[in-house]
Amino acid sequence: MRDASMTEQLDQYLESRFGIETLASFRKAGGIVRFPLDVEPRADEETRLRGAVTTASALFEQLFQPGEKGYMACFCWTEKRSDEDPVPRVLEAVNADVEYSTGQNFYGTESSDEAIMFTRLVAAVVPRALDYPSVFAATANADLGRLPTTSWRTFFVNESEPLLFHMYDDRGVDVLSGSPSAAARVDTAASAIARPGESED
C-alpha cells in the first residue's frame, strides 16, 4: 500500500478538521471570518497596499506561531507562469519538498464541456519560517498591474492548531477555524488587529 501524497494528506486533514473535501470547497464552509485589509481606504495606492500587507502579516503572526507545522497550498489557472513569481520562490528559499499536480474544473461548478485546467502545488512547511510578507505583497498587487505579482491563489493551513488562512486580494483575508481553541485564537487576533497601536498588559 503506497503512502498518501501530500495533497491527499492535506485533503484528509481538511475533511477531518474543517468538514470540507478540498480547498475548492473553502467558501462553502460555515464560520469563515473575514478580515478587511483596506484600513486606509482614502490613502494613495502604494500606502494602502503597504498597509494591507502589514495587516495581513500581523494577522498571520497571530494565527501561526513559530514552529507550528502546516501546509502551503496554491492554485493557478495560467499555463504560462512567470519565473519571477515570488510564490514558488518562497518555498525554494527553505528547500521545501513541493508536490505539483494538475486537474480540471477546480470548483466543480464549471460546465462539463469547459475542461478548465489548473495547476496545484502543495508543500508541508512551518508557515512562520516562510517569507509570507512577499506572498502577501504579490497577492495584493495581482489585480492592480503592479510588481511583484503572482498568478497563484495561496492558502496557508495550520496543522498544529486547525486554522485556514487565505488572503484573496488586497482587500481582505478569510480565516476558518476547526476547533474551539482555534476559534479563540481567531478572536484574539481580531482584537489585536483592531488595536494595532495598543500594547498588551
Order of alpha helices (4+ residues) and beta strands (2+ residues): alpha-beta-alpha-beta-alpha-beta-beta-alpha-beta-beta-beta-alpha
